Amino acid sequence: GMDDSQVAKTIVKFPQLVGYSLEESLKPKVQWLKELGMDDSQVAKTIMKFPNLMGSYGLEKNLKPMVQWLKELGMDDSQVAKTITKFPNLMGCSLEENLK
């Protein structure tokens, strides 16, 4: 997971994070990232690079469709996890407006 200094840096970067529900938004997204094959370090890097992923984007509406699209391009779970870790802002793109 993230240590205290990483959490503090992330909150400074994206203060809205403290307003999101731990149970309804944060935990389900962290769990989902882990189910994609990310380890704790990759999850922490992803959140630190793109903290609005945790609140601004819906799991069902935005994040899962993006992962499905990446898989349709031929990526396996490991490649998807690496791509999200390296380029988490990709998860904020609109499939219809930006990528298709």
C-alpha distances in whole Angstrom, upper triangle without the diagonal:
4,7,10,12,9,10,13,14,13,15,18,18,18,19,20,16,17,20,18,18,15,16,19,17,13,12,15,13,10,12,14,12,11,15,16,14,11,9,5,6,9,7,6,9,11,10,11,14,15,14,17,16,14,18,21,21,22,20,24,26,24,21,22,25,24,22,25,27,25,26,30,30,29,26,24,20,19,21,20,16,17,19,17,14,17,19,17,20,22,20,22,25,28,29,33,33,31,31,34
4,7,8,6,6,10,10,10,12,14,15,15,16,18,14,15,18,17,18,15,17,19,17,13,13,16,15,12,14,17,14,14,18,18,17,14,12,8,8,10,9,6,9,11,9,9,12,14,12,16,16,14,17,20,21,22,21,25,26,24,21,23,26,25,24,27,29,27,28,31,31,31,27,26,23,21,23,21,18,18,20,17,14,17,19,17,19,22,20,22,25,28,30,33,33,31,31,34
4,6,5,6,9,10,11,12,14,16,16,17,19,16,16,19,19,20,17,20,22,20,16,16,19,18,15,18,20,18,18,21,22,21,17,15,11,11,13,12,9,12,14,12,11,15,17,15,18,19,17,20,23,24,25,25,28,30,28,25,27,30,28,27,31,32,30,32,35,35,34,31,30,26,25,26,25,21,21,23,21,18,20,22,20,22,25,24,25,28,31,33,36,36,34,34,38
4,5,5,6,9,10,11,12,14,15,15,17,15,14,18,18,19,16,20,22,20,16,17,21,20,17,20,22,20,20,24,25,24,20,18,14,14,17,15,12,14,16,14,12,16,17,15,18,19,17,20,23,24,26,26,29,31,29,26,29,32,30,29,33,34,32,34,37,37,37,34,33,29,28,29,28,24,24,26,23,20,22,23,21,23,26,25,26,29,32,34,37,37,35,36,39
4,5,5,6,9,10,11,12,14,14,17,15,15,19,19,21,19,22,24,22,18,19,23,21,19,22,24,21,22,25,26,25,21,19,16,14,16,15,12,13,15,13,11,14,16,15,18,19,18,20,23,24,27,27,30,31,29,27,29,32,30,30,33,34,32,34,37,37,37,33,33,30,28,29,27,24,24,25,22,19,21,22,20,22,25,25,25,28,32,34,37,36,34,35,38
4,5,5,6,9,10,11,12,13,16,13,14,18,17,19,17,20,22,19,16,17,20,18,15,19,20,18,19,22,22,21,18,16,13,11,13,12,8,9,12,10,7,11,13,11,15,16,15,17,20,21,23,23,27,28,25,23,26,28,26,26,29,30,28,30,34,33,33,30,29,26,25,25,24,20,20,21,19,16,17,18,17,18,22,21,21,25,28,30,33,33,31,31,35
4,6,5,6,9,10,10,11,13,10,10,14,14,16,14,17,19,16,13,15,18,16,14,17,19,17,18,22,22,22,18,17,14,13,14,12,9,11,12,9,8,12,13,10,13,15,13,15,18,19,21,21,25,26,24,22,25,28,26,26,29,30,29,31,34,33,34,30,30,27,26,26,24,21,22,22,19,17,19,20,17,19,22,21,21,24,27,30,33,32,30,31,34
4,5,5,6,9,10,10,13,11,11,14,15,17,16,20,21,19,16,18,21,19,18,21,23,21,22,25,26,25,22,21,17,16,18,16,12,14,15,12,10,13,14,12,15,17,15,17,19,21,24,24,28,28,26,25,28,30,28,28,32,33,31,34,37,36,37,33,33,30,29,29,27,24,24,25,22,20,21,22,19,20,24,23,22,26,29,31,34,33,32,33,36
4,6,5,6,9,10,13,11,12,16,17,19,18,22,23,20,17,19,22,19,18,22,23,21,22,25,25,25,21,20,17,16,16,15,12,12,13,11,8,10,12,10,13,15,15,16,18,20,23,24,28,28,25,24,27,29,27,27,31,31,30,32,35,34,35,32,32,29,27,27,26,23,22,23,20,18,19,19,17,18,21,21,20,24,27,29,32,31,29,31,34
4,5,5,6,8,10,8,10,13,13,16,15,19,19,16,13,16,18,16,15,19,20,17,19,22,22,22,19,18,16,15,15,13,10,10,11,8,5,8,9,7,10,12,11,13,15,17,19,20,24,24,21,20,23,25,23,24,27,28,26,29,32,31,32,29,29,26,25,25,23,20,20,20,17,15,17,17,14,15,18,17,17,21,24,26,29,28,26,28,31
4,5,5,5,8,6,7,10,12,14,14,18,18,15,13,16,19,17,16,20,21,20,21,24,24,25,22,21,18,18,18,16,13,14,14,10,9,12,11,8,10,13,12,12,14,17,19,21,24,24,22,21,25,27,25,26,29,30,29,31,34,34,35,32,32,29,28,28,26,23,24,23,20,19,20,20,17,17,21,19,19,22,25,28,30,29,28,29,33
4,6,6,9,9,10,13,15,18,18,21,22,19,17,20,22,20,20,23,24,23,24,28,27,28,24,24,21,20,20,18,15,15,16,13,11,12,12,10,12,15,15,15,16,19,22,24,27,27,25,24,27,29,27,28,32,32,31,33,36,35,37,34,34,31,30,30,28,25,25,25,22,20,21,21,18,18,22,21,20,23,26,29,31,30,29,30,34
4,6,9,9,11,14,15,18,18,22,21,18,16,20,21,19,19,22,23,21,23,26,25,26,23,23,20,19,18,17,14,14,13,11,9,9,9,8,10,13,13,13,14,17,20,22,25,24,22,21,25,26,24,25,29,29,28,30,33,32,33,31,31,29,28,27,25,23,23,22,19,18,18,17,15,14,18,18,16,20,23,26,28,26,25,27,30
4,6,6,9,10,11,15,15,19,18,15,14,17,19,16,17,20,21,19,22,25,24,25,22,23,20,19,19,16,14,14,13,10,9,10,9,6,7,10,10,10,11,14,17,19,22,21,19,19,22,24,22,24,27,27,26,29,31,31,33,30,30,28,28,27,24,23,23,22,19,18,19,17,15,14,17,16,15,18,21,24,26,25,24,26,29
4,5,6,8,10,13,14,18,18,15,14,17,20,18,18,22,22,21,24,26,26,27,24,25,22,22,21,19,16,17,16,13,12,14,12,9,10,13,12,11,12,16,18,20,24,23,21,21,25,26,25,26,30,30,30,32,34,34,36,33,33,31,31,30,28,25,26,25,22,21,22,21,18,18,21,19,18,21,23,27,29,27,27,29,32
4,5,5,7,11,13,16,15,12,12,16,17,16,17,20,21,20,23,25,25,27,24,25,22,22,22,19,17,18,17,13,14,15,13,9,8,11,10,8,9,13,15,18,21,20,19,19,22,24,23,25,28,28,28,31,33,33,35,32,32,30,30,30,27,25,26,25,21,21,23,21,18,17,20,18,16,20,21,24,26,25,25,27,30
4,5,6,9,10,13,13,10,9,12,14,13,14,17,18,17,19,22,22,24,21,21,19,19,19,15,14,16,14,10,11,13,11,7,7,10,7,7,9,12,14,16,19,19,18,17,20,23,22,23,26,27,26,29,31,31,33,30,30,27,27,27,24,22,24,23,19,19,21,20,16,16,19,17,16,19,21,24,26,26,25,27,30
4,6,8,9,12,13,11,10,13,16,15,15,18,20,20,21,24,25,26,23,23,20,21,21,18,16,18,17,13,14,16,15,11,11,13,10,10,12,15,17,18,22,22,21,20,23,26,25,26,29,30,30,32,34,35,36,33,33,30,30,30,27,25,27,26,23,22,24,23,20,20,23,20,19,23,25,28,30,29,29,31,33
4,7,9,12,11,10,10,14,16,15,16,19,20,21,23,25,26,27,25,25,23,24,23,20,19,21,19,15,17,19,16,13,12,14,11,9,11,14,15,17,20,20,20,20,23,25,25,26,28,30,30,32,34,35,36,34,34,31,31,32,28,26,28,28,24,24,26,25,21,21,23,21,19,23,24,27,29,28,28,30,33
4,6,9,8,6,7,10,12,12,13,16,17,17,19,21,22,24,22,23,20,22,21,17,17,19,17,14,16,18,15,11,10,11,8,6,9,12,12,14,17,17,17,17,19,22,22,23,25,27,27,29,31,32,33,31,30,27,28,29,25,24,26,25,21,21,24,23,19,19,21,18,17,21,22,24,26,26,27,28,30
4,5,5,5,6,9,10,11,13,14,16,17,19,20,22,24,22,22,20,22,22,18,18,20,19,15,18,20,17,14,13,13,10,9,12,13,13,14,16,18,18,17,19,22,23,23,25,27,28,29,31,33,34,31,31,27,28,29,26,24,27,26,23,23,26,25,21,21,23,20,19,23,24,26,28,29,29,30,32
4,6,6,5,6,8,10,10,12,14,15,16,18,20,21,19,19,17,19,19,16,16,19,17,14,17,19,17,14,14,14,10,10,14,15,14,14,17,19,19,18,19,22,23,23,25,27,27,28,31,32,33,30,29,26,26,28,25,22,25,25,21,21,24,24,20,21,23,20,20,24,25,27,29,30,30,30,33
4,6,6,6,7,10,11,11,13,15,16,17,19,21,20,20,18,21,21,17,18,21,19,17,19,22,20,17,16,15,12,12,15,15,14,13,16,18,19,17,18,22,23,22,24,27,27,28,30,32,33,30,29,25,26,28,25,23,26,26,22,23,26,26,22,23,24,21,21,25,26,27,29,31,31,31,33
4,6,7,7,9,11,12,12,15,16,17,19,21,20,21,20,22,21,18,19,21,19,17,20,21,19,16,15,14,10,10,13,13,11,11,13,15,16,15,16,19,20,20,22,25,25,26,28,30,31,29,28,24,26,27,24,22,25,25,21,22,25,24,21,22,23,19,19,22,23,24,26,27,28,28,30
4,6,6,6,9,10,11,12,15,16,17,19,18,19,17,20,18,15,16,18,15,13,16,18,15,12,11,10,7,6,10,9,8,9,12,13,13,12,14,17,18,18,20,22,23,24,26,28,29,26,25,22,24,24,21,19,22,22,18,19,22,21,17,18,19,16,16,19,20,21,24,25,25,25,27
4,6,5,6,9,10,11,12,14,16,17,15,16,14,16,15,12,12,15,13,10,13,15,13,10,11,9,6,7,11,11,11,10,14,16,15,13,15,18,18,18,21,23,23,24,27,28,28,25,25,21,22,23,20,18,20,20,17,17,20,19,16,17,19,15,16,20,21,23,25,26,26,26,28
4,5,5,6,8,10,11,12,14,16,14,15,13,16,15,12,13,16,14,12,15,18,16,13,14,12,9,11,14,14,13,11,14,17,17,14,15,19,19,18,21,23,23,24,27,28,28,25,24,20,21,23,20,17,20,21,18,18,21,21,18,20,21,17,19,22,23,24,27,28,28,28,30
4,6,5,6,9,10,10,12,15,14,15,14,17,16,12,15,17,15,13,17,19,16,15,14,12,9,11,14,12,11,8,11,14,14,12,12,16,17,16,18,20,20,21,24,25,26,23,22,18,20,21,18,16,19,20,17,17,21,20,17,19,19,16,17,20,21,22,25,26,26,26,27
4,5,5,6,9,10,11,13,12,13,13,15,13,10,12,14,11,10,14,15,13,11,11,9,7,9,11,10,9,7,10,13,12,9,10,14,14,13,16,18,18,19,21,23,23,20,19,16,17,18,15,13,16,16,13,14,17,17,13,15,16,12,14,17,18,19,22,23,23,23,24
4,5,5,6,9,10,11,9,10,9,12,11,7,9,12,10,9,13,14,13,12,13,10,8,11,14,13,13,11,14,16,15,12,13,17,16,15,18,20,19,20,23,24,24,21,19,16,16,18,15,12,15,16,13,13,16,16,13,16,17,14,16,19,21,22,25,26,25,25,27
4,5,5,6,9,10,10,10,10,13,12,9,12,15,13,13,16,18,17,15,16,13,11,14,17,15,14,11,14,17,16,13,13,17,17,15,17,20,19,19,22,24,23,20,18,15,16,18,15,13,16,17,15,15,18,19,16,19,19,16,18,21,23,23,26,28,27,26,28
4,5,5,6,9,9,11,12,15,13,10,13,15,13,13,17,17,16,15,16,12,11,14,16,13,12,9,11,14,13,10,9,13,13,11,13,16,16,16,19,20,20,17,16,12,14,15,13,11,14,15,12,13,17,17,14,17,16,13,16,18,20,19,23,25,24,23,24
4,5,5,7,6,8,9,11,9,7,10,12,9,10,14,14,13,13,14,11,11,14,16,13,13,10,13,15,14,10,10,14,13,10,13,16,14,15,18,19,19,16,14,11,11,13,10,8,11,12,9,10,13,14,11,14,14,12,15,17,19,19,23,24,23,21,23
4,5,5,5,6,8,10,9,7,11,13,11,12,16,17,16,16,18,14,14,17,19,17,17,13,16,19,17,13,13,17,16,13,16,18,17,16,20,21,20,17,15,11,11,14,12,9,12,14,12,12,15,16,14,18,18,15,18,21,23,23,26,28,26,25,27
4,5,7,9,11,14,12,11,14,16,14,16,19,20,19,19,20,16,15,18,20,18,16,13,15,18,17,13,12,15,15,12,14,17,16,15,18,20,18,15,13,9,11,13,11,10,13,15,13,14,17,18,16,19,18,16,19,21,23,22,25,27,26,24,26
4,6,9,12,13,11,10,14,15,13,15,18,18,17,18,19,15,15,18,20,17,16,13,14,17,15,11,10,13,12,9,11,14,12,11,15,16,15,12,10,6,8,10,8,6,10,11,10,11,14,15,14,17,16,14,17,19,20,19,23,25,23,21,23
4,6,10,11,9,10,13,14,13,15,18,18,18,19,21,17,17,21,22,20,19,16,18,21,19,15,14,17,16,12,14,17,14,14,17,18,16,13,10,7,6,9,9,6,9,12,11,11,14,16,15,18,17,16,20,21,23,22,26,28,26,24,25
4,7,8,6,6,10,10,10,12,14,15,15,16,18,15,15,19,20,19,19,16,19,21,18,15,15,18,16,13,16,18,15,16,19,19,18,15,13,9,8,10,9,6,8,11,9,8,12,14,12,16,16,15,18,20,23,22,26,27,25,24,26
4,5,5,6,9,10,11,12,14,16,17,17,19,17,17,20,22,21,21,19,21,24,22,18,18,21,20,17,20,22,19,19,23,23,22,18,16,12,11,13,13,9,10,13,12,10,13,16,15,19,19,18,21,23,26,26,30,31,28,27,29
4,6,5,6,9,10,11,12,14,15,15,18,16,15,19,21,20,21,19,22,24,22,19,19,23,21,19,22,24,22,22,26,26,25,21,19,16,14,16,16,12,13,15,13,11,14,17,15,19,20,18,21,24,26,27,31,31,29,28,31
4,5,5,6,9,10,11,12,14,15,18,16,16,20,22,21,22,21,24,25,23,20,21,24,22,20,23,24,22,22,26,26,25,21,20,17,14,16,15,12,12,14,13,9,12,15,14,17,19,18,21,23,26,27,31,31,29,28,31
4,5,5,6,9,10,11,12,13,16,14,14,18,20,19,20,18,21,23,20,16,18,20,18,16,19,21,18,19,22,22,21,17,16,14,12,13,12,8,8,10,9,6,9,11,11,14,15,15,17,20,23,23,27,28,25,24,27
4,6,5,6,9,10,11,11,13,11,11,15,17,16,17,15,19,20,18,14,16,19,17,15,19,20,18,19,23,23,22,19,18,14,13,14,13,9,10,12,9,7,11,12,10,14,15,13,16,19,22,22,26,27,24,24,27
4,5,5,6,9,10,10,13,12,11,15,17,17,19,18,21,22,20,17,19,22,20,18,22,23,21,23,26,26,26,22,21,18,17,17,16,12,13,14,12,9,12,13,11,14,16,15,17,20,23,25,28,28,26,26,29
4,6,5,6,8,10,13,12,13,16,17,17,19,19,22,23,20,17,19,22,19,18,22,22,20,22,25,24,24,20,20,18,16,16,15,12,11,12,10,7,8,10,9,12,14,14,16,19,22,23,27,27,24,24,27
4,6,5,6,7,10,9,10,13,14,14,16,15,18,19,16,13,16,18,15,15,18,19,17,19,22,21,22,18,18,16,15,14,12,10,10,10,7,5,8,8,6,9,11,10,12,15,18,20,23,23,21,21,24
4,6,5,5,8,7,7,11,12,13,15,14,18,19,16,14,17,19,17,17,20,21,19,22,25,24,25,22,21,19,18,18,16,13,14,14,10,9,11,11,8,10,13,12,13,16,19,21,24,24,22,22,25
4,6,6,9,10,10,13,14,15,18,18,22,22,19,17,20,22,20,20,23,24,22,24,27,26,27,24,24,21,20,20,18,15,15,15,12,10,11,12,10,11,14,14,14,18,21,23,26,26,23,24,27
4,6,9,9,11,14,14,15,18,18,21,21,18,16,19,21,18,18,22,22,20,22,25,24,25,22,22,20,19,18,16,14,14,13,10,9,9,8,7,8,11,12,12,15,18,20,24,23,20,21,24
4,6,6,8,10,10,11,14,15,18,18,15,13,16,18,15,16,20,20,18,21,24,23,24,21,22,20,20,18,16,14,14,13,10,10,10,9,6,6,10,9,9,12,15,18,21,20,18,19,22
4,5,6,8,9,10,13,14,18,18,15,14,17,19,17,18,21,22,21,23,26,26,27,24,24,22,21,21,18,16,17,16,13,12,14,12,9,9,13,11,11,14,17,20,23,22,20,22,25
4,5,5,5,7,11,12,16,15,12,12,16,17,16,17,20,21,20,23,25,25,27,24,25,22,23,22,19,18,19,17,14,14,16,13,10,9,12,10,9,12,15,17,20,19,18,20,23
4,6,6,6,8,9,13,12,10,9,12,14,12,13,17,17,17,19,22,22,23,21,21,19,19,19,16,14,16,14,11,12,14,12,8,8,10,7,7,11,13,15,18,18,17,18,21
4,6,7,9,9,13,13,12,10,13,16,15,15,19,20,19,21,24,25,26,23,23,20,21,21,18,16,18,17,13,14,16,15,11,12,14,11,11,14,16,18,21,21,21,21,24
4,6,7,9,13,12,11,11,14,16,16,17,20,21,21,23,25,26,28,25,26,23,24,24,20,19,21,20,16,17,19,17,14,13,15,12,11,15,16,18,21,21,20,22,24
4,7,10,12,11,10,10,14,15,14,17,19,19,20,23,24,25,27,25,26,23,24,24,20,20,21,19,16,17,19,17,13,12,13,11,9,12,13,16,18,17,17,19,21
4,6,9,8,6,7,10,11,11,13,15,16,17,19,21,22,24,22,22,20,22,21,18,17,19,17,14,16,18,15,12,11,12,8,7,10,10,13,15,15,15,17,19
4,6,5,5,6,9,10,11,13,14,16,17,19,20,22,24,22,22,20,22,22,18,18,20,19,16,18,20,18,14,14,14,10,10,12,12,14,16,17,17,18,19
4,6,6,5,6,9,10,10,12,14,15,16,18,20,21,19,19,17,19,19,15,15,18,17,14,17,19,17,14,15,14,10,11,13,13,14,17,18,18,18,19
4,6,6,6,7,10,11,11,13,15,16,17,19,21,20,20,18,20,20,17,17,21,19,16,19,22,20,17,17,16,12,13,14,13,13,15,18,18,18,18
4,6,7,7,9,11,12,13,15,17,17,19,21,20,21,19,22,22,18,19,21,19,17,20,22,19,16,16,15,11,11,12,10,11,12,14,15,16,16
4,6,6,6,9,10,11,13,15,16,17,19,18,19,17,20,19,15,16,18,16,13,17,18,16,13,12,11,8,8,9,8,9,11,13,13,13,14
4,6,5,6,9,10,11,13,14,16,17,15,16,14,16,16,12,12,15,13,10,14,16,13,11,11,10,6,8,10,10,10,13,15,14,14,15
4,5,5,6,9,10,11,12,14,16,14,14,12,15,15,11,13,16,14,12,15,17,16,13,14,12,9,12,12,12,11,14,17,16,15,16
4,5,5,6,9,10,10,12,14,14,15,14,17,16,12,14,17,15,13,17,19,16,15,15,12,10,11,11,10,8,11,14,14,12,12
4,5,5,6,9,10,11,13,12,13,13,15,13,10,12,14,12,10,14,15,13,11,11,8,7,9,8,8,7,10,12,11,10,11
4,5,5,6,9,10,11,9,10,9,12,11,7,9,12,10,9,13,14,13,12,13,10,8,12,12,12,10,14,16,15,13,14
4,5,5,6,9,10,9,10,10,13,12,9,12,15,13,13,16,18,16,15,16,13,11,14,14,13,11,13,16,16,13,13
4,5,5,6,9,9,11,12,15,13,10,13,15,13,13,16,17,15,15,15,12,11,13,12,11,8,11,14,12,10,9
4,5,5,7,6,8,9,11,9,7,10,12,9,10,14,14,13,13,14,10,10,13,12,13,10,14,16,14,11,11
4,5,5,5,6,8,10,9,7,11,13,11,12,16,16,16,16,17,14,13,17,16,16,13,16,19,17,14,14
4,5,7,9,11,14,12,11,15,16,14,15,19,19,18,18,19,16,15,18,16,16,13,15,18,16,13,12
4,6,9,12,14,11,10,14,15,12,14,18,17,16,17,18,14,15,18,16,16,13,15,17,15,12,11
4,7,10,11,9,10,13,14,13,15,18,18,17,18,20,16,17,20,19,19,16,19,21,19,15,15
4,7,8,6,6,10,10,9,12,14,14,15,16,18,15,15,18,18,19,16,19,21,19,16,16
4,6,5,6,9,10,11,12,14,15,16,17,19,17,16,20,20,21,19,22,24,22,19,20
4,5,5,6,9,10,11,12,14,15,15,18,16,15,19,19,21,19,22,24,22,20,21
4,5,5,6,9,10,11,12,14,15,18,16,16,20,21,22,21,25,26,24,21,23
4,5,5,6,9,10,10,12,13,16,14,14,18,18,20,19,22,23,21,18,20
4,5,5,6,9,10,10,11,13,11,11,15,15,17,16,19,21,18,16,18
4,5,5,6,9,10,10,13,12,12,15,16,19,18,22,23,21,19,21
4,6,5,6,8,10,13,12,13,16,17,20,19,23,24,21,19,21
4,5,5,6,7,10,9,10,13,14,16,16,19,20,17,15,18
4,5,5,5,8,7,7,11,12,15,15,19,19,17,15,18
4,6,6,9,10,10,13,15,18,19,22,22,20,19,22
4,6,9,9,11,14,15,18,19,22,22,19,18,21
4,5,6,8,10,11,15,15,19,18,15,14,18
4,5,6,8,10,13,14,18,18,15,15,18
4,5,5,7,11,13,16,15,12,13,17
4,5,5,9,10,13,13,10,10,13
4,6,8,9,13,13,11,11,14
4,7,9,12,11,10,11,14
4,6,9,8,6,8,11
4,5,5,5,7,9
4,6,6,5,6
4,6,6,5
4,6,7
4,6
4
